[in-house]
Amino acid sequence: MYFGPPPRIIETEVFAAVPDKLRAGKKASPFLEGLSFDLAGNLYCVDIRLGRVYRVSPRGEWDVVVECDGEPNGLKIHRDGRIFIADHRNGILLLDADKGKVTPFIEGPSKQRFKGVNDLIFAKNGDLYFTDQGQPGLHDPSGCVYRYTAAGRLECLMNDIPDPNGLVFNVR
């Protein structure tokens, strides 16, 4: 229970909205995740429903960087500028934003496929951590948390987790 003062109310405004021309004729709202900024101030995000990666310029202009044959579910930009995608169907992908191409980076452990990669984050030392969610819900507690070291070694840190989703580090 929280007994502190009530949170301060702040006002926000919409900076940019997905343009109608990018909705592919669908009335459903996009499902945006994996928000990450590059060094030029562009905001990248994924849309799992349409299998897209978007880039929003500092002026609020949207463009489709790539349409994946998969379900991009998370995105992070490494400190060296490489863009990584957690794709529920295809594992960890590497995006070349200039060419609009994705290539497999990690497809699965020991010649197996992941159950459904969900989110990813980089540690200060460059190690990549990500969740392999599988099917959401408590009925399938077979999810995992992995670390891919900067030296190129894949390690399962936790297994038999029901529905692992996002990851965050405490920087303190």
C-alpha positions as YAML, in Angstrom:
chain: A
units: angstrom
residues:
- id: 1
  name: MET
  ca: [0.00, 0.00, 0.00]
- id: 2
  name: TYR
  ca: [1.20, 3.53, -0.76]
- id: 3
  name: PHE
  ca: [0.86, 6.14, 2.01]
- id: 4
  name: GLY
  ca: [2.78, 9.02, 0.45]
- id: 5
  name: PRO
  ca: [1.35, 12.18, -1.07]
- id: 6
  name: PRO
  ca: [-0.77, 11.82, -4.20]
- id: 7
  name: PRO
  ca: [1.19, 11.99, -7.44]
- id: 8
  name: ARG
  ca: [1.55, 15.34, -9.13]
- id: 9
  name: ILE
  ca: [-0.77, 15.73, -12.13]
- id: 10
  name: ILE
  ca: [0.98, 16.75, -15.32]
- id: 11
  name: GLU
  ca: [-0.51, 17.64, -18.67]
- id: 12
  name: THR
  ca: [0.63, 16.07, -21.89]
- id: 13
  name: GLU
  ca: [0.02, 16.63, -25.54]
- id: 14
  name: VAL
  ca: [0.22, 14.35, -28.56]
- id: 15
  name: PHE
  ca: [3.52, 14.84, -30.39]
- id: 16
  name: ALA
  ca: [2.77, 12.55, -33.32]
- id: 17
  name: ALA
  ca: [0.07, 10.04, -34.23]
- id: 18
  name: VAL
  ca: [0.24, 7.20, -36.74]
- id: 19
  name: PRO
  ca: [-0.97, 8.73, -40.02]
- id: 20
  name: ASP
  ca: [-4.06, 7.17, -41.59]
- id: 21
  name: LYS
  ca: [-2.06, 6.27, -44.72]
- id: 22
  name: LEU
  ca: [0.06, 3.89, -42.60]
- id: 23
  name: ARG
  ca: [-2.88, 2.06, -41.04]
- id: 24
  name: ALA
  ca: [-3.15, -0.28, -44.07]
- id: 25
  name: GLY
  ca: [-6.89, 0.34, -44.36]
- id: 26
  name: LYS
  ca: [-7.53, -1.05, -40.90]
- id: 27
  name: LYS
  ca: [-9.69, 0.68, -38.32]
- id: 28
  name: ALA
  ca: [-7.92, -1.03, -35.41]
- id: 29
  name: SER
  ca: [-5.30, 1.00, -33.65]
- id: 30
  name: PRO
  ca: [-1.69, 0.02, -34.16]
- id: 31
  name: PHE
  ca: [-0.06, -1.86, -31.29]
- id: 32
  name: LEU
  ca: [3.16, 0.07, -30.78]
- id: 33
  name: GLU
  ca: [5.98, -1.18, -28.56]
- id: 34
  name: GLY
  ca: [9.75, -0.98, -28.26]
- id: 35
  name: LEU
  ca: [10.12, 2.79, -28.29]
- id: 36
  name: SER
  ca: [13.81, 3.74, -28.70]
- id: 37
  name: PHE
  ca: [15.62, 6.87, -29.82]
- id: 38
  name: ASP
  ca: [18.68, 6.92, -32.06]
- id: 39
  name: LEU
  ca: [21.45, 9.50, -31.75]
- id: 40
  name: ALA
  ca: [19.82, 11.71, -34.41]
- id: 41
  name: GLY
  ca: [16.66, 12.03, -32.28]
- id: 42
  name: ASN
  ca: [14.51, 9.69, -34.40]
- id: 43
  name: LEU
  ca: [12.05, 7.55, -32.47]
- id: 44
  name: TYR
  ca: [11.80, 3.92, -33.57]
- id: 45
  name: CYS
  ca: [8.94, 1.61, -32.61]
- id: 46
  name: VAL
  ca: [7.43, -1.67, -33.72]
- id: 47
  name: ASP
  ca: [3.84, -2.54, -34.61]
- id: 48
  name: ILE
  ca: [3.25, -6.22, -33.88]
- id: 49
  name: ARG
  ca: [-0.15, -6.27, -35.61]
- id: 50
  name: LEU
  ca: [1.18, -5.10, -38.99]
- id: 51
  name: GLY
  ca: [4.72, -6.48, -38.64]
- id: 52
  name: ARG
  ca: [6.31, -3.08, -39.12]
- id: 53
  name: VAL
  ca: [9.10, -0.94, -37.76]
- id: 54
  name: TYR
  ca: [8.34, 2.79, -37.81]
- id: 55
  name: ARG
  ca: [10.65, 5.78, -37.54]
- id: 56
  name: VAL
  ca: [9.31, 9.11, -36.31]
- id: 57
  name: SER
  ca: [11.52, 12.10, -37.10]
- id: 58
  name: PRO
  ca: [12.13, 14.89, -34.58]
- id: 59
  name: ARG
  ca: [9.57, 16.88, -36.64]
- id: 60
  name: GLY
  ca: [6.92, 14.20, -36.07]
- id: 61
  name: GLU
  ca: [7.02, 12.70, -39.58]
- id: 62
  name: TRP
  ca: [6.37, 8.95, -39.78]
- id: 63
  name: ASP
  ca: [7.80, 6.42, -42.19]
- id: 64
  name: VAL
  ca: [7.87, 2.64, -42.42]
- id: 65
  name: VAL
  ca: [11.46, 1.43, -42.12]
- id: 66
  name: VAL
  ca: [10.64, -2.19, -42.86]
- id: 67
  name: GLU
  ca: [7.75, -4.64, -42.97]
- id: 68
  name: CYS
  ca: [8.81, -7.91, -41.37]
- id: 69
  name: ASP
  ca: [7.50, -11.37, -42.08]
- id: 70
  name: GLY
  ca: [6.93, -11.85, -38.40]
- id: 71
  name: GLU
  ca: [5.65, -10.22, -35.24]
- id: 72
  name: PRO
  ca: [8.07, -7.54, -34.03]
- id: 73
  name: ASN
  ca: [7.41, -7.13, -30.33]
- id: 74
  name: GLY
  ca: [10.32, -5.08, -28.99]
- id: 75
  name: LEU
  ca: [13.16, -2.89, -30.24]
- id: 76
  name: LYS
  ca: [16.33, -1.49, -28.70]
- id: 77
  name: ILE
  ca: [19.21, 0.48, -30.14]
- id: 78
  name: HIS
  ca: [22.67, -0.60, -29.02]
- id: 79
  name: ARG
  ca: [25.14, 2.11, -28.01]
- id: 80
  name: ASP
  ca: [27.06, 1.41, -31.25]
- id: 81
  name: GLY
  ca: [23.95, 2.29, -33.28]
- id: 82
  name: ARG
  ca: [22.85, -1.22, -34.28]
- id: 83
  name: ILE
  ca: [19.09, -1.74, -34.05]
- id: 84
  name: PHE
  ca: [17.83, -5.01, -32.57]
- id: 85
  name: ILE
  ca: [14.29, -6.36, -32.81]
- id: 86
  name: ALA
  ca: [12.64, -8.97, -30.59]
- id: 87
  name: ASP
  ca: [10.34, -10.77, -33.01]
- id: 88
  name: HIS
  ca: [7.81, -13.15, -31.46]
- id: 89
  name: ARG
  ca: [7.99, -15.49, -34.45]
- id: 90
  name: ASN
  ca: [11.60, -15.11, -35.68]
- id: 91
  name: GLY
  ca: [13.79, -14.51, -32.62]
- id: 92
  name: ILE
  ca: [16.25, -11.65, -32.29]
- id: 93
  name: LEU
  ca: [16.73, -9.73, -35.54]
- id: 94
  name: LEU
  ca: [19.17, -7.05, -36.62]
- id: 95
  name: LEU
  ca: [17.73, -4.10, -38.56]
- id: 96
  name: ASP
  ca: [19.64, -2.14, -41.18]
- id: 97
  name: ALA
  ca: [17.46, 0.98, -41.22]
- id: 98
  name: ASP
  ca: [19.28, 2.50, -44.21]
- id: 99
  name: LYS
  ca: [18.55, -0.54, -46.40]
- id: 100
  name: GLY
  ca: [15.20, -1.43, -44.81]
- id: 101
  name: LYS
  ca: [16.32, -5.02, -44.21]
- id: 102
  name: VAL
  ca: [16.26, -7.37, -41.24]
- id: 103
  name: THR
  ca: [18.57, -10.33, -40.75]
- id: 104
  name: PRO
  ca: [18.47, -13.08, -38.12]
- id: 105
  name: PHE
  ca: [20.80, -12.47, -35.18]
- id: 106
  name: ILE
  ca: [19.75, -15.19, -32.69]
- id: 107
  name: GLU
  ca: [17.19, -17.72, -33.90]
- id: 108
  name: GLY
  ca: [17.17, -20.01, -30.88]
- id: 109
  name: PRO
  ca: [19.17, -21.95, -28.32]
- id: 110
  name: SER
  ca: [21.13, -25.04, -29.44]
- id: 111
  name: LYS
  ca: [19.53, -25.35, -32.89]
- id: 112
  name: GLN
  ca: [16.02, -24.98, -31.43]
- id: 113
  name: ARG
  ca: [13.61, -22.13, -32.02]
- id: 114
  name: PHE
  ca: [12.46, -19.71, -29.35]
- id: 115
  name: LYS
  ca: [8.86, -19.98, -28.16]
- id: 116
  name: GLY
  ca: [8.11, -16.30, -28.69]
- id: 117
  name: VAL
  ca: [10.68, -13.59, -28.02]
- id: 118
  name: ASN
  ca: [9.05, -10.57, -26.41]
- id: 119
  name: ASP
  ca: [11.36, -7.82, -25.15]
- id: 120
  name: LEU
  ca: [15.04, -6.96, -24.93]
- id: 121
  name: ILE
  ca: [17.47, -4.62, -23.18]
- id: 122
  name: PHE
  ca: [21.22, -4.00, -23.17]
- id: 123
  name: ALA
  ca: [23.41, -3.93, -20.07]
- id: 124
  name: LYS
  ca: [26.15, -1.32, -19.70]
- id: 125
  name: ASN
  ca: [28.75, -3.91, -20.72]
- id: 126
  name: GLY
  ca: [26.91, -4.61, -24.00]
- id: 127
  name: ASP
  ca: [25.28, -7.91, -22.99]
- id: 128
  name: LEU
  ca: [21.83, -8.40, -24.48]
- id: 129
  name: TYR
  ca: [19.05, -9.65, -22.18]
- id: 130
  name: PHE
  ca: [15.70, -10.78, -23.57]
- id: 131
  name: THR
  ca: [12.55, -12.70, -22.68]
- id: 132
  name: ASP
  ca: [11.23, -15.74, -24.50]
- id: 133
  name: GLN
  ca: [7.57, -15.50, -23.59]
- id: 134
  name: GLY
  ca: [6.00, -18.37, -25.46]
- id: 135
  name: GLN
  ca: [2.24, -18.28, -25.17]
- id: 136
  name: PRO
  ca: [0.89, -15.67, -22.77]
- id: 137
  name: GLY
  ca: [-0.87, -16.87, -19.65]
- id: 138
  name: LEU
  ca: [-0.28, -19.01, -16.60]
- id: 139
  name: HIS
  ca: [-1.25, -22.25, -18.37]
- id: 140
  name: ASP
  ca: [2.18, -22.54, -20.03]
- id: 141
  name: PRO
  ca: [4.95, -21.73, -17.52]
- id: 142
  name: SER
  ca: [7.74, -22.41, -20.01]
- id: 143
  name: GLY
  ca: [9.09, -18.91, -20.61]
- id: 144
  name: CYS
  ca: [12.74, -17.96, -20.18]
- id: 145
  name: VAL
  ca: [15.05, -15.02, -19.67]
- id: 146
  name: TYR
  ca: [18.24, -15.14, -21.73]
- id: 147
  name: ARG
  ca: [21.52, -13.29, -21.84]
- id: 148
  name: TYR
  ca: [23.57, -13.05, -25.03]
- id: 149
  name: THR
  ca: [27.00, -11.94, -23.92]
- id: 150
  name: ALA
  ca: [29.12, -9.42, -25.78]
- id: 151
  name: ALA
  ca: [31.47, -12.37, -26.40]
- id: 152
  name: GLY
  ca: [28.69, -14.20, -28.30]
- id: 153
  name: ARG
  ca: [27.54, -16.77, -25.72]
- id: 154
  name: LEU
  ca: [23.81, -17.45, -25.21]
- id: 155
  name: GLU
  ca: [22.81, -18.32, -21.63]
- id: 156
  name: CYS
  ca: [19.42, -19.18, -20.15]
- id: 157
  name: LEU
  ca: [19.30, -17.29, -16.84]
- id: 158
  name: MET
  ca: [15.78, -18.28, -15.75]
- id: 159
  name: ASN
  ca: [13.36, -20.87, -17.09]
- id: 160
  name: ASP
  ca: [9.88, -22.22, -16.40]
- id: 161
  name: ILE
  ca: [8.50, -18.69, -16.04]
- id: 162
  name: PRO
  ca: [4.84, -18.06, -16.86]
- id: 163
  name: ASP
  ca: [4.59, -15.29, -19.46]
- id: 164
  name: PRO
  ca: [7.84, -13.28, -19.03]
- id: 165
  name: ASN
  ca: [7.32, -9.97, -20.78]
- id: 166
  name: GLY
  ca: [9.35, -6.76, -20.40]
- id: 167
  name: LEU
  ca: [12.77, -6.21, -18.88]
- id: 168
  name: VAL
  ca: [14.28, -3.20, -17.15]
- id: 169
  name: PHE
  ca: [17.50, -2.62, -15.23]
- id: 170
  name: ASN
  ca: [18.01, -0.65, -12.05]
- id: 171
  name: VAL
  ca: [20.86, 1.72, -12.94]
- id: 172
  name: ARG
  ca: [21.70, 2.52, -9.33]
...
